[in-house]
Amino acid sequence: MDCEKLSPRQLWVAVLTGGLSAGAAAAGRADWRWLLLWTAVGTAIGWLLLMRVGRRPLHPALRALYCGWGVVLAADVLARTAERIQRAAGGPGDIGWLLALLAVPLIWMGWGKGAAFFRAVEIFWLALVVTVGAILLLGLPRIQWSWALAPAGDWKSSLTAGGLTMGTGLFVLPHLYRIEAGPGEDRPGLAWLGALGAVSAGLALLTAGLLHPAVAEQLDGPFFVAAGLLGDSARLEGLVSALWLLPDLALAGLLVRCWGEERWPALASALALGLALSGVMELLPAQTPALGCLALAALTAALPPGRDK
């Protein structure tokens, strides 16, 4: 299979951009101190897996597991995003048409070459930097530190949220054989992974400091509610929710890219849409996505990589 070469920066930008989709969902549900702990642990695990895989393709059986779990996680991203947009639009209703609309750009991105997708995510990244920077600059001076230091959620939910966020880094491993990098190129990648954990912890801190953890637990999408408080208007909440479609699509696109090139990622996107429409994701325990990522990490360390191309 002929593939365009990728740069290390493109892969790690996709991890940070897409990972903030899960990071925003965790804010208000997870304690920022546990997320900081996961930042250190997840970065260490990332270093071990990078040393294990190197610049080689994954084991064929492992690649199949990545493809299958990528579809499940992409369905979870689509369902979560559609529900958030529905709330921002004014209340409960059928999210089927929203799922279909979200799947259209995902299928379109999956139809093209992987290099084009990763270049598009670099553009998403620039918009996300401006959005996150503005939220933090406006929000940090308004934090009530007594609220921010109060416990948020239990340790299990915090570890689950942190594991899912940092687990985004797993999905660059199927692409490592496509990049050309010299010695020491893994260190910048680990810095991007660590930045993902740190920024996610910052979003959780901001949400707790603006809403109080007890209040945040009672809300749907507490991070976006907290963002609305910064402008003293629900309009800002809706704007941030709409802008967050960029990391949502980046994450879903990264997950289905495990299927390879040509039309396979588009097929994976269609399967994720079908899974989201079926409502199966609502039946899974909340810990399932994170536990699946931890299992993938363990299997990646256990199974030998494939042969060099």
RAFEN-V713016 format. One record per residue. N is the residue number from 0. RES is the residue in one small letter. PHI is phi in degrees with one decimal (999 if undefined). Layout:
n->N res->RES phi->PHI
n->N res->RES phi->PHI
//
This chain:
n->0 res->m phi->999
n->1 res->d phi->-82.2
n->2 res->c phi->-131.0
n->3 res->e phi->-70.5
n->4 res->k phi->-70.9
n->5 res->l phi->-114.6
n->6 res->s phi->-95.5
n->7 res->p phi->-56.3
n->8 res->r phi->-61.6
n->9 res->q phi->-60.6
n->10 res->l phi->-66.1
n->11 res->w phi->-76.8
n->12 res->v phi->-62.2
n->13 res->a phi->-63.7
n->14 res->v phi->-63.9
n->15 res->l phi->-67.6
n->16 res->t phi->-64.9
n->17 res->g phi->-68.4
n->18 res->g phi->-62.9
n->19 res->l phi->-71.1
n->20 res->s phi->-64.3
n->21 res->a phi->-71.2
n->22 res->g phi->-62.5
n->23 res->a phi->-67.7
n->24 res->a phi->-66.3
n->25 res->a phi->-78.4
n->26 res->a phi->-61.2
n->27 res->g phi->91.3
n->28 res->r phi->-108.2
n->29 res->a phi->-123.7
n->30 res->d phi->-80.3
n->31 res->w phi->-63.8
n->32 res->r phi->-70.5
n->33 res->w phi->-67.0
n->34 res->l phi->-65.1
n->35 res->l phi->-65.0
n->36 res->l phi->-62.6
n->37 res->w phi->-64.5
n->38 res->t phi->-59.1
n->39 res->a phi->-67.0
n->40 res->v phi->-65.8
n->41 res->g phi->-64.1
n->42 res->t phi->-67.8
n->43 res->a phi->-65.2
n->44 res->i phi->-64.3
n->45 res->g phi->-59.9
n->46 res->w phi->-62.4
n->47 res->l phi->-62.9
n->48 res->l phi->-70.9
n->49 res->l phi->-63.8
n->50 res->m phi->-66.8
n->51 res->r phi->-71.4
n->52 res->v phi->-81.4
n->53 res->g phi->63.4
n->54 res->r phi->-104.9
n->55 res->r phi->-117.4
n->56 res->p phi->-64.3
n->57 res->l phi->-71.9
n->58 res->h phi->-56.5
n->59 res->p phi->-53.8
n->60 res->a phi->-64.9
n->61 res->l phi->-67.5
n->62 res->r phi->-60.9
n->63 res->a phi->-64.0
n->64 res->l phi->-66.3
n->65 res->y phi->-60.8
n->66 res->c phi->-62.1
n->67 res->g phi->-65.5
n->68 res->w phi->-71.8
n->69 res->g phi->-60.4
n->70 res->v phi->-65.5
n->71 res->v phi->-61.6
n->72 res->l phi->-67.6
n->73 res->a phi->-64.2
n->74 res->a phi->-62.9
n->75 res->d phi->-63.6
n->76 res->v phi->-63.7
n->77 res->l phi->-61.9
n->78 res->a phi->-64.8
n->79 res->r phi->-64.4
n->80 res->t phi->-68.3
n->81 res->a phi->-62.4
n->82 res->e phi->-63.7
n->83 res->r phi->-66.1
n->84 res->i phi->-65.5
n->85 res->q phi->-63.8
n->86 res->r phi->-64.2
n->87 res->a phi->-65.4
n->88 res->a phi->-78.7
n->89 res->g phi->133.0
n->90 res->g phi->146.0
n->91 res->p phi->-69.2
n->92 res->g phi->169.3
n->93 res->d phi->-75.1
n->94 res->i phi->-96.2
n->95 res->g phi->-58.6
n->96 res->w phi->-69.2
n->97 res->l phi->-68.3
n->98 res->l phi->-59.1
n->99 res->a phi->-64.3
n->100 res->l phi->-65.1
n->101 res->l phi->-67.6
n->102 res->a phi->-73.1
n->103 res->v phi->-59.3
n->104 res->p phi->-66.0
n->105 res->l phi->-66.4
n->106 res->i phi->-66.6
n->107 res->w phi->-62.8
n->108 res->m phi->-66.7
n->109 res->g phi->-71.3
n->110 res->w phi->-73.1
n->111 res->g phi->-85.4
n->112 res->k phi->-76.6
n->113 res->g phi->-62.0
n->114 res->a phi->-61.9
n->115 res->a phi->-65.5
n->116 res->f phi->-62.5
n->117 res->f phi->-67.7
n->118 res->r phi->-67.8
n->119 res->a phi->-64.7
n->120 res->v phi->-65.6
n->121 res->e phi->-61.7
n->122 res->i phi->-71.8
n->123 res->f phi->-55.5
n->124 res->w phi->-59.6
n->125 res->l phi->-63.3
n->126 res->a phi->-66.2
n->127 res->l phi->-69.9
n->128 res->v phi->-59.0
n->129 res->v phi->-63.8
n->130 res->t phi->-64.9
n->131 res->v phi->-65.2
n->132 res->g phi->-60.8
n->133 res->a phi->-65.6
n->134 res->i phi->-63.4
n->135 res->l phi->-68.4
n->136 res->l phi->-64.7
n->137 res->l phi->-76.4
n->138 res->g phi->-88.6
n->139 res->l phi->-57.9
n->140 res->p phi->-66.6
n->141 res->r phi->-100.1
n->142 res->i phi->-67.7
n->143 res->q phi->-90.8
n->144 res->w phi->-68.5
n->145 res->s phi->-65.3
n->146 res->w phi->-71.2
n->147 res->a phi->-62.6
n->148 res->l phi->-86.7
n->149 res->a phi->-72.4
n->150 res->p phi->-61.5
n->151 res->a phi->-123.1
n->152 res->g phi->66.2
n->153 res->d phi->-99.6
n->154 res->w phi->-66.1
n->155 res->k phi->-66.6
n->156 res->s phi->-66.4
n->157 res->s phi->-66.9
n->158 res->l phi->-67.4
n->159 res->t phi->-63.1
n->160 res->a phi->-63.7
n->161 res->g phi->-65.9
n->162 res->g phi->-63.7
n->163 res->l phi->-69.2
n->164 res->t phi->-64.6
n->165 res->m phi->-69.9
n->166 res->g phi->-64.5
n->167 res->t phi->-56.3
n->168 res->g phi->-62.4
n->169 res->l phi->-59.2
n->170 res->f phi->-85.7
n->171 res->v phi->-92.3
n->172 res->l phi->-59.9
n->173 res->p phi->-65.6
n->174 res->h phi->-106.0
n->175 res->l phi->-63.1
n->176 res->y phi->-68.6
n->177 res->r phi->-92.5
n->178 res->i phi->-107.5
n->179 res->e phi->-112.8
n->180 res->a phi->-140.8
n->181 res->g phi->-88.7
n->182 res->p phi->-59.9
n->183 res->g phi->83.4
n->184 res->e phi->-73.1
n->185 res->d phi->-74.0
n->186 res->r phi->-63.0
n->187 res->p phi->-58.7
n->188 res->g phi->-63.0
n->189 res->l phi->-66.5
n->190 res->a phi->-65.5
n->191 res->w phi->-63.8
n->192 res->l phi->-64.2
n->193 res->g phi->-63.3
n->194 res->a phi->-64.0
n->195 res->l phi->-59.2
n->196 res->g phi->-64.5
n->197 res->a phi->-66.9
n->198 res->v phi->-66.8
n->199 res->s phi->-62.0
n->200 res->a phi->-64.1
n->201 res->g phi->-63.7
n->202 res->l phi->-65.3
n->203 res->a phi->-66.5
n->204 res->l phi->-61.6
n->205 res->l phi->-61.7
n->206 res->t phi->-63.3
n->207 res->a phi->-65.3
n->208 res->g phi->-74.2
n->209 res->l phi->-95.9
n->210 res->l phi->-115.3
n->211 res->h phi->76.3
n->212 res->p phi->-54.4
n->213 res->a phi->-64.1
n->214 res->v phi->-74.9
n->215 res->a phi->-60.4
n->216 res->e phi->-64.2
n->217 res->q phi->-88.2
n->218 res->l phi->-105.2
n->219 res->d phi->-90.1
n->220 res->g phi->61.4
n->221 res->p phi->-60.2
n->222 res->f phi->-60.8
n->223 res->f phi->-73.9
n->224 res->v phi->-64.3
n->225 res->a phi->-61.8
n->226 res->a phi->-63.0
n->227 res->g phi->-64.9
n->228 res->l phi->-66.1
n->229 res->l phi->-66.8
n->230 res->g phi->-105.4
n->231 res->d phi->54.3
n->232 res->s phi->-158.6
n->233 res->a phi->-67.3
n->234 res->r phi->-63.2
n->235 res->l phi->-67.2
n->236 res->e phi->-59.2
n->237 res->g phi->-66.3
n->238 res->l phi->-66.0
n->239 res->v phi->-64.0
n->240 res->s phi->-61.1
n->241 res->a phi->-69.5
n->242 res->l phi->-65.0
n->243 res->w phi->-72.8
n->244 res->l phi->-61.9
n->245 res->l phi->-62.6
n->246 res->p phi->-65.9
n->247 res->d phi->-61.0
n->248 res->l phi->-70.1
n->249 res->a phi->-63.3
n->250 res->l phi->-66.3
n->251 res->a phi->-61.5
n->252 res->g phi->-64.6
n->253 res->l phi->-63.6
n->254 res->l phi->-65.0
n->255 res->v phi->-79.3
n->256 res->r phi->-67.1
n->257 res->c phi->-60.5
n->258 res->w phi->-76.5
n->259 res->g phi->105.5
n->260 res->e phi->-110.1
n->261 res->e phi->58.4
n->262 res->r phi->-99.4
n->263 res->w phi->-63.3
n->264 res->p phi->-62.1
n->265 res->a phi->-65.1
n->266 res->l phi->-63.9
n->267 res->a phi->-61.7
n->268 res->s phi->-64.6
n->269 res->a phi->-65.5
n->270 res->l phi->-65.0
n->271 res->a phi->-63.6
n->272 res->l phi->-61.9
n->273 res->g phi->-61.5
n->274 res->l phi->-66.1
n->275 res->a phi->-66.5
n->276 res->l phi->-67.2
n->277 res->s phi->-69.8
n->278 res->g phi->81.5
n->279 res->v phi->-63.4
n->280 res->m phi->-61.0
n->281 res->e phi->-70.4
n->282 res->l phi->-86.2
n->283 res->l phi->-77.2
n->284 res->p phi->-59.3
n->285 res->a phi->-61.5
n->286 res->q phi->-81.8
n->287 res->t phi->-59.6
n->288 res->p phi->-57.6
n->289 res->a phi->-67.8
n->290 res->l phi->-63.7
n->291 res->g phi->-62.9
n->292 res->c phi->-65.5
n->293 res->l phi->-64.3
n->294 res->a phi->-64.7
n->295 res->l phi->-61.7
n->296 res->a phi->-61.3
n->297 res->a phi->-64.5
n->298 res->l phi->-68.4
n->299 res->t phi->-64.1
n->300 res->a phi->-72.8
n->301 res->a phi->-84.4
n->302 res->l phi->-84.3
n->303 res->p phi->-70.1
n->304 res->p phi->-64.4
n->305 res->g phi->-72.3
n->306 res->r phi->-78.1
n->307 res->d phi->-62.3
n->308 res->k phi->-74.2
//
